[in-house]
Structure formats: structure tokens, C-alpha cells
Amino acid sequence: MEWTPESAYEKFQGIYTDKVMQEEKRRVFKQVYNHLYRHLDDLQANNGLKEEVEKKLQFFKEYTFMPGDNVFQAMRHVFLQARGERKRDPQADEMHLNRIYRALFQPAALKNPVIPDSFWETPLGVACLVTEKGIEAAYPILDEIVEAEQM
């Protein structure tokens, strides 16, 4: 298919529904939450979170919303970017991408995240690709999606 930015954004609007975005937020929350607990265990502080904090975290997991400037807001930013509902802002884009990459892929002893190739096949990975490199970078992915839909 011959893609234009407008047709690509329209396709992503159909793909990145609120439900898909919430499922991705829950998946990421689970990863970050498990990572946090592994590190608390490493520090022998696995009971380090107060009950009040535990309740808040469960609330955030259920409703996929966390107030403030955080990884959920960064995810929202890149999804809206992929849907064409947010103007490009290189400085804000970079800040949000770095927050996502750091939260998911930066080991404690490294300065830079190590992003696995499989990430770029996830909904969040594709949204990050669009935010980082522009909608044109996703044309081959959209071709694969259309081809899969036709089968």
C-alpha cells in the first residue's frame, strides 16, 4: 500500500485504541513493578514499601493512571504521537522516550538502556519508533499489518 502520513496516522488511530493503550500500560506496569521488587529483594528490603504505597500501586495498575510526570504519561505521549494527535516537540519527545527506555531497559550498572529487538514489535515499541523517527519509519510495519489483516 502507498502510505501518506495522514493515512498512516489514521491506521494507527484504529490500532491504538484506548483498550490497547491500557493493556500496554498494564504490561509495562507489571514489568516495572516486578523489577522494583527484585531490587528491593537485592537490598534485603522486600518489606520496604508501606501498605499505603502498596494500595496506591494496585490502584495505578488497575486504572492505568498515575498522577504526575511518570512512565505512564510518557507512554500516553508516544501513543498520541503515533496516532497523530500530538504535534512533534523534539525536546518533549526525547524526554518521554528516555523515560520509557530507562524504566524498561536500563540496568543499574549501565549508563544507556539496552533495548532488545523484540521491543520494536510491541505496540509501545512501534509508538516509540514513530515518536523517535517519524511516521514514515512505520510504513513497513503498517504494510505487515495490512498484509496480516488480508489473510
Backbone hydrogen bonds, N-H to C=O, Kabsch-Sander energy under -0.5 kcal/mol:
donor,donor_aa,acceptor,acceptor_aa,energy
3,W,1,M,-0.8
8,A,4,T,-2.6
9,Y,5,P,-2.7
10,E,6,E,-2.2
11,K,7,S,-2.1
12,F,8,A,-2.4
13,Q,9,Y,-2.0
14,G,10,E,-1.3
15,I,11,K,-1.5
16,Y,12,F,-3.4
17,T,15,I,-1.9
21,M,17,T,-2.4
22,Q,18,D,-2.4
23,E,19,K,-2.5
24,E,20,V,-2.3
25,K,21,M,-2.3
26,R,22,Q,-2.5
27,R,23,E,-2.3
28,V,24,E,-2.7
29,F,25,K,-2.8
30,K,26,R,-2.4
31,Q,27,R,-1.8
32,V,28,V,-2.8
33,Y,29,F,-3.0
34,N,30,K,-2.5
35,H,31,Q,-2.1
36,L,32,V,-2.6
37,Y,33,Y,-2.2
38,R,34,N,-2.1
39,H,35,H,-2.2
40,L,36,L,-2.5
41,D,37,Y,-2.2
42,D,38,R,-2.2
43,L,39,H,-1.6
44,Q,41,D,-1.7
45,A,40,L,-3.5
48,G,45,A,-2.5
54,E,50,K,-2.2
55,K,51,E,-2.3
56,K,52,E,-2.0
57,L,53,V,-2.6
58,Q,54,E,-2.1
59,F,55,K,-2.1
60,F,56,K,-2.7
61,K,57,L,-2.4
62,E,58,Q,-2.3
63,Y,59,F,-2.5
64,T,60,F,-1.5
65,F,60,F,-0.5
70,N,68,G,-0.9
74,A,70,N,-2.0
75,M,71,V,-2.4
76,R,72,F,-2.4
77,H,73,Q,-2.2
78,V,74,A,-2.1
79,F,75,M,-2.4
80,L,76,R,-2.6
81,Q,77,H,-2.0
82,A,78,V,-2.3
83,R,79,F,-1.8
84,G,81,Q,-1.2
85,E,80,L,-2.7
86,R,80,L,-0.6
93,D,89,D,-3.5
94,E,90,P,-2.3
95,M,91,Q,-2.0
96,H,92,A,-2.5
97,L,93,D,-2.7
98,N,94,E,-2.7
99,R,95,M,-1.9
100,I,96,H,-2.1
101,Y,97,L,-2.9
102,R,98,N,-2.7
103,A,99,R,-2.4
104,L,100,I,-2.2
105,F,101,Y,-2.8
106,Q,102,R,-1.2
110,L,107,P,-1.6
114,V,105,F,-2.7
115,I,113,P,-0.7
119,F,116,P,-1.5
120,W,116,P,-0.5
120,W,117,D,-1.1
121,E,118,S,-1.5
122,T,119,F,-1.9
125,G,119,F,-0.5
126,V,122,T,-2.4
127,A,123,P,-2.1
128,C,124,L,-2.4
129,L,125,G,-2.3
130,V,126,V,-2.4
131,T,127,A,-2.2
132,E,128,C,-2.8
133,K,129,L,-3.1
134,G,130,V,-1.9
137,A,134,G,-1.4
138,A,135,I,-1.7
139,Y,136,E,-1.3
142,L,138,A,-2.6
143,D,139,Y,-2.3
144,E,140,P,-1.8
145,I,141,I,-2.1
146,V,142,L,-2.6
147,E,143,D,-2.4
148,A,144,E,-2.4
149,E,145,I,-2.3
150,Q,146,V,-1.6
151,M,147,E,-0.7
151,M,148,A,-0.6
